[in-house]
Amino acid sequence: MKTDLKKLEKSLVEINFELDEKEFQTYLDKALEHLKSHVKMDGFRKGNVPKEMVEKQVGPENLLMEAGDLAVKGAYTKFIVENNLEPIGEPEVQILKIAKDNPFLFKVKVTVLPDVELPDYKEIAAMVKGQEISVDEKEIEETLAYLQKSRAKFSQIDRGAENKDFIEIEYKNENINNGKEVRDKFILGEGGFLKDFENNIIGMKSGEEKEFVAHFPENTPNKAIAGKESTFKVKIISVQKMELPEINDEFAKSLGQDARAYREAGAPVSVFDTLVALKENLKEGITMEKNETEKQRKRGEILEKISQKTSFDIPEKMVEYEQVRLFEDMKNHIAQNFKMTFEEYLSSIKKTEEEIKKSFALEAEKRIKNFLVLRQIGKAEQIEVSNEELEAEINKALRKHQKDKIDKIDINQLKEYTKGAIYNEKVFQVLETFSNPKF
């Protein structure tokens, strides 16, 4: 077999193949044997029809196409393995010459993972410094305030709504949810809704209805109404007074009692009997969160600096796949967080789906480049993921799901994702050994 490989742009390669008459004859024989097992003919058992009769029945053209298909698969697979190529997606095949008692010629175009020549990534990692972590009293107080609200008691009241009351409402607006009725609830006066909107609700009682105009802020996601006024029709479902517990030792003990129940269930939680102990626990928790945030920030900086010093052709097909994934993530985000359909969102920003997808091109390219750089560092450091490590992480992930939902999980997809996550974590851990303290 003669082959010739040409490197094209964007990690695309073209491979020309030539099988001589003898090599192609072996595939013709294989094709005939394969077709023989499927041909039915009176007087013969299935699979026992003479080859000459099989060839006559299927026709020379069909036999050639079957042989060509087998030859392409066999030759292409052999070449990929022998040359350590890693194709992305299906190859594009073009038959150049196919005839009996002649050489078989074809060419393949396929995207492959590129060769990544790394810079001195150890030196680059060593130059990235970590940032000092500290927790101030204000952060602890803010967390205490959140816990305080989570333990608030609510009681129905028969008076006009005031700031700090917990209210439940129904409202309509032609620019929200296609003008259909929306139900919502929030603490009045804490920015849970438009400022004008909340000001108009003050004084309204349960069951009361009102129509008024409110101003949308400039940063409203729906650009068609950003910075404009719009009419709302509102009905108060309920007004509840919110009573906050006093933050003292008794408050800390009440949280400690809840913690004991979790601890008895096997959860790793702290129990505290004084406010001082609670604050110390909160400080430790905030410190852990900040340390994790700083670790991720530093990892991102290390990878970014290595990527900036690395140059190679990024596979266009991988970028296209990533653009689609980012686009789908955006659609899901709109559906979950905004009271509008994706079509309404597109209309409000005056863009098409294709324009949105194209807008993700640079981000998709950056992500793919970082992925390939990280992967190459892992190769250089001979990083592997053992079956035991993979199984342990998959079991840990499955334990987080309810038993009745486990059957709906794509196990192969979960394995692929988990293996990638373990691999990346190991690579970052290696990079951190070259980096300055403290992460």
Steps between C-alpha positions, in 0.01 A plus 500: 500500500631843401393806700566871490398739779455874448436743786237761421373793709315475833638150581343353187706231326464339158621141459534338157486120488600257226443125537652285225299237313597221739408700812167605354426140395510396866222750570303377199524149646388628841210686342389191309518288815297759692234524229489124469372468858201723414400368158204260479456271201268203438674169537773629729518551872568857613876564486567204266425668167804465266707820475459522121120499538518753784712736289258466211196568720636804687661646189859615441428861599353408839791263562751775420322749729493247784871425450578872478320565827692223676830616350443862608419398857791258524766721342386817677489334845844341448653834397345689794630247753849471350545878480352573847241738358192592702212580264209726594170399347440290189740518203399638161577228244542541123548195274747587223525168316326167553498209253568127504861396432612860557652700786243657734551873558316721748566802720378601842463839663465501876560734792756372749618618838798729435859464611541739794852625565503619858708788636686462830176457693686427824672839490174678410315331787778597741454870414129508595450615858210435733304775673473532877164397646330679789149513648374822662227546760258647245496176301424299813217742592352473152501121523339522846230726355430242229469224763276727706262546206499127436363452856242779475138444611215620279150597607205615288407864566197712409660832414671674210833358390812661643868466431642176651162322458493172308245531221354269237358655185351435157571743219470552126715699260483485122881479478542211747402134448303587182266711710385198700450511876811450716510408870793614713601551864775702664597725793374849427764771482800271453536534125321179409311692231505833313534795737199683349303177517574443870423863591155467341427185705564668835167545679312233302312232698427133434244464218554858379561566129676793337618622159804724472799595285854394599839581350730221374872556572751536217655157571172310447577184291210577265656785300164596352382632839832591666483857632129532412173516693236228492158433653449231764179348635564363850302302754626440857452136599637533853693734729702338776699656779853367525638462852874444522653314795754687708859409421640371831613178667146358485493559124834318466366210710191471278726458197705251698187293570427483127864402441472211747220348293719516188796358689291205619416438136871484423547850355827684585359807677607698805308541825542827693360618832606866497489791257880520516525136388251562221694802374824301505330225301372753246846650468645157426231436240551835325877444505458160335278652230750779436788255486312293243419812296864609512616152400275508194609855414866405518448184295325708236787750491761224468314335213433834329868598510609160365239521222618846401850357445368202299424521130329234287208454261179461696262243344208687349264208559572503875435874512168448321397231752591732788306790347188283487552391862540861619190597303294223664628604844384855429154381395466301822616801704239726336226243563592458867574859600294735282123518472506484120539244223823478303316630194393806701859547614627489140233748399592736786869509403421493126728205421459159338604160637783487245631841611496387863691182412761701308543731799631200697781433248783666696394350834462155341845527340655604831340209685610244241856637500516481881362145489765387248782672691393339826473164327852531356645591840335186637668295226838659576457421870377145421175554685248217493163426658471151646182293482487503881511882512233525232270248669534672839406842357209361299360328809538824694309687228224237485448515877397864460206402277168357609469127432201543268698742278821296465354296210463822298871582524716436192775294667740522202465877495550513877816285468641724228430817698633354826818369340565844348439672834741268685762541227478881507517506879818293492658729240421809707639335812826439314511861378445618856813316612702728270313812611581738784327442833249507626274305273 
